[in-house]
Amino acid sequence: MEGPYIRYRHEKMTFAPPREWKIISFMTFDDCSKEKDIQQVMRHALSHPIGSLPLKERLSPSDTVAILIEDHTRMSPKKAVLEILLDRLAEAGIPPKKISVIIALGTHKGLNPDELKAVYGGKTLEKYVFLNHDCHAPDLVPVAKLRTGTVVKINRKVYDATFKIGIGSIFPHPLNGFGGGGKILFPGVADFDSILEHHLKYSFRQGSGLGSLEGNRFYEEVSHIAEIAGLDFIINSVLDHSDRLYNIVCGEPVEAHMAGIEQCKGITSCKFQKKADLTVISAFPYTEGLQIMKPFAPASLITRENGVIILVADCTSPLPDVYVENCEEFRLKYGENLRKGIFELFDNNLRVIEEGSPELNMSAAQALLAQHDYNVIFVSRDVPREVVERLGFHPAEDLDQAFAMSAAFVPNPEVHVVPAGGVILPLLQDN
């Protein structure tokens, strides 16, 4: 029988647990997703749209089409999906000059020409218009309002298109419940101010969370804005625990998204008998600096308060200096009241990182909330010890050191081991 392990750098890092531990859950997944023929899966999805007629019956040569596509931080097979979609649009008689591909960055950094070429290929870039969405662009167009009254503006090219198609992916999401669906439009191609207010008002509140849709105002606002702004059709890849393609769903944005969510639940849900004293969890498949905090969401669902979370993170890009500095300053200011401090700021439309993006602030909030509720031991070959300490975590050189350190907090613990924390949806049985 295979011993426990976690995922690190796309490899299995095995370990020998201390004798004092009682491992009550080791959450490996069934290998349900062998290599798929992406073209075959995509063509089948387009021929069987959910809640919608096929594209060829909804489009005419007079249409102008905006394709909103997720950015490079998502691991879906977006290049192959886009190429097949462009072929379908050509079959519908829509010339390349009437098609624009907008990278739905939200507040993320845009792709430079070399990065675009690496992702989508030179021939496609030569034939079609590709644009990075700019959340600060002066020509963004008002389309709706948040519940708070703040006006939401979207990309001019998207607004002007007569048909809007979103290409994204579905996976458990710590705020929206699940990725995909209307998120490709809002926040994907929206303005900075409305994205920021939406995140500050609805993140980490009751209802907002991993796998949660009912009563989740974060998700409700996303879907509402996408509908009002006229998102017509989505193509969403459902990703498995190894970040590989499991299936593709397409069609009407809400219905197709819900169908994909059910598939996602089927391959990412894991039952846990109860909360553990200690959880060992990997950030896999997240490796980008800000993203590696996301596994705190599933870990918090399965670890008792004041227990231990050992987060093992492969970090391929450094955490920004401003991120580290502000987390440290926030900790020094609020001491043992980190949770209270975060919500005092957010309720007043203020940020942990004053000039930082929503992405920076949500990641910082996750890190601070985790250390308020748990004892976090951080294991990484990439993040310097000093940085880990300034963030407020306990640094460990390797798993053995982390295990030894954990005994000071929880001797003789009951333990969960989660090899891939970025793609798991925990279901707690004792709730």
Secondary structure in CASP SS format (residue, H / E / C, confidence):
PFRMAT SS
TARGET T0000
AUTHOR 0000-0000-0000
METHOD secondary structure of the structure
MODEL  1
M C 1.00
E C 1.00
G C 1.00
P C 1.00
Y E 1.00
I E 1.00
R E 1.00
Y E 1.00
R C 1.00
H C 1.00
E E 1.00
K E 1.00
M E 1.00
T E 1.00
F C 1.00
A C 1.00
P C 1.00
P C 1.00
R C 1.00
E C 1.00
W C 1.00
K E 1.00
I E 1.00
I E 1.00
S E 1.00
F E 1.00
M C 1.00
T C 1.00
F C 1.00
D C 1.00
D C 1.00
C C 1.00
S C 1.00
K C 1.00
E C 1.00
K C 1.00
D C 1.00
I H 1.00
Q H 1.00
Q H 1.00
V H 1.00
M H 1.00
R H 1.00
H H 1.00
A H 1.00
L H 1.00
S H 1.00
H C 1.00
P C 1.00
I E 1.00
G C 1.00
S C 1.00
L C 1.00
P C 1.00
L H 1.00
K H 1.00
E H 1.00
R H 1.00
L C 1.00
S C 1.00
P C 1.00
S C 1.00
D C 1.00
T C 1.00
V E 1.00
A E 1.00
I E 1.00
L E 1.00
I E 1.00
E E 1.00
D C 1.00
H C 1.00
T C 1.00
R C 1.00
M C 1.00
S C 1.00
P C 1.00
K H 1.00
K H 1.00
A H 1.00
V H 1.00
L H 1.00
E H 1.00
I H 1.00
L H 1.00
L H 1.00
D H 1.00
R H 1.00
L H 1.00
A H 1.00
E H 1.00
A C 1.00
G C 1.00
I C 1.00
P C 1.00
P H 1.00
K H 1.00
K H 1.00
I E 1.00
S E 1.00
V E 1.00
I E 1.00
I E 1.00
A E 1.00
L C 1.00
G C 1.00
T C 1.00
H C 1.00
K C 1.00
G C 1.00
L C 1.00
N C 1.00
P H 1.00
D H 1.00
E H 1.00
L H 1.00
K H 1.00
A H 1.00
V H 1.00
Y H 1.00
G C 1.00
G H 1.00
K H 1.00
T H 1.00
L H 1.00
E H 1.00
K H 1.00
Y C 1.00
V E 1.00
F E 1.00
L E 1.00
N E 1.00
H C 1.00
D C 1.00
C C 1.00
H C 1.00
A C 1.00
P C 1.00
D C 1.00
L C 1.00
V E 1.00
P E 1.00
V E 1.00
A E 1.00
K E 1.00
L C 1.00
R C 1.00
T C 1.00
G C 1.00
T C 1.00
V E 1.00
V E 1.00
K E 1.00
I E 1.00
N C 1.00
R H 1.00
K H 1.00
V H 1.00
Y H 1.00
D H 1.00
A C 1.00
T C 1.00
F E 1.00
K E 1.00
I E 1.00
G E 1.00
I E 1.00
G E 1.00
S E 1.00
I E 1.00
F C 1.00
P E 1.00
H E 1.00
P C 1.00
L C 1.00
N C 1.00
G E 1.00
F E 1.00
G C 1.00
G C 1.00
G H 1.00
G H 1.00
K H 1.00
I H 1.00
L C 1.00
F C 1.00
P C 1.00
G C 1.00
V C 1.00
A E 1.00
D C 1.00
F H 1.00
D H 1.00
S H 1.00
I H 1.00
L H 1.00
E H 1.00
H H 1.00
H H 1.00
L H 1.00
K H 1.00
Y H 1.00
S C 1.00
F C 1.00
R C 1.00
Q C 1.00
G C 1.00
S C 1.00
G C 1.00
L C 1.00
G C 1.00
S C 1.00
L C 1.00
E C 1.00
G C 1.00
N C 1.00
R H 1.00
F H 1.00
Y H 1.00
E H 1.00
E H 1.00
V H 1.00
S H 1.00
H H 1.00
I H 1.00
A H 1.00
E H 1.00
I H 1.00
A H 1.00
G C 1.00
L C 1.00
D C 1.00
F E 1.00
I E 1.00
I E 1.00
N E 1.00
S E 1.00
V E 1.00
L E 1.00
D C 1.00
H C 1.00
S C 1.00
D C 1.00
R C 1.00
L E 1.00
Y E 1.00
N E 1.00
I E 1.00
V E 1.00
C E 1.00
G E 1.00
E C 1.00
P H 1.00
V H 1.00
E H 1.00
A H 1.00
H H 1.00
M H 1.00
A H 1.00
G H 1.00
I H 1.00
E H 1.00
Q H 1.00
C H 1.00
K H 1.00
G H 1.00
I H 1.00
T H 1.00
S E 1.00
C E 1.00
K E 1.00
F E 1.00
Q C 1.00
K C 1.00
K C 1.00
A E 1.00
D E 1.00
L E 1.00
T E 1.00
V E 1.00
I E 1.00
S E 1.00
A C 1.00
F C 1.00
P C 1.00
Y C 1.00
T C 1.00
E C 1.00
G H 1.00
L H 1.00
Q H 1.00
I H 1.00
M H 1.00
K C 1.00
P C 1.00
F H 1.00
A H 1.00
P H 1.00
A H 1.00
S H 1.00
L H 1.00
I H 1.00
T E 1.00
R E 1.00
E E 1.00
N E 1.00
G E 1.00
V E 1.00
I E 1.00
I E 1.00
L E 1.00
V E 1.00
A C 1.00
D C 1.00
C C 1.00
T C 1.00
S C 1.00
P C 1.00
L C 1.00
P C 1.00
D H 1.00
V H 1.00
Y H 1.00
V H 1.00
E H 1.00
N H 1.00
C H 1.00
E H 1.00
E H 1.00
F H 1.00
R H 1.00
L H 1.00
K H 1.00
Y H 1.00
G C 1.00
E C 1.00
N C 1.00
L H 1.00
R H 1.00
K H 1.00
G H 1.00
I H 1.00
F H 1.00
E H 1.00
L H 1.00
F H 1.00
D H 1.00
N C 1.00
N C 1.00
L C 1.00
R C 1.00
V C 1.00
I C 1.00
E C 1.00
E C 1.00
G C 1.00
S C 1.00
P H 1.00
E H 1.00
L H 1.00
N H 1.00
M H 1.00
S H 1.00
A H 1.00
A H 1.00
Q H 1.00
A H 1.00
L H 1.00
L H 1.00
A H 1.00
Q H 1.00
H H 1.00
D H 1.00
Y C 1.00
N E 1.00
V E 1.00
I E 1.00
F E 1.00
V E 1.00
S C 1.00
R C 1.00
D C 1.00
V C 1.00
P C 1.00
R H 1.00
E H 1.00
V H 1.00
V H 1.00
E H 1.00
R H 1.00
L H 1.00
G C 1.00
F C 1.00
H E 1.00
P E 1.00
A E 1.00
E C 1.00
D C 1.00
L H 1.00
D H 1.00
Q H 1.00
A H 1.00
F H 1.00
A H 1.00
M H 1.00
S H 1.00
A C 1.00
A C 1.00
F C 1.00
V C 1.00
P C 1.00
N C 1.00
P C 1.00
E E 1.00
V E 1.00
H E 1.00
V E 1.00
V E 1.00
P C 1.00
A C 1.00
G H 1.00
G H 1.00
V H 1.00
I C 1.00
L E 1.00
P E 1.00
L E 1.00
L E 1.00
Q C 1.00
D C 1.00
N C 1.00
END
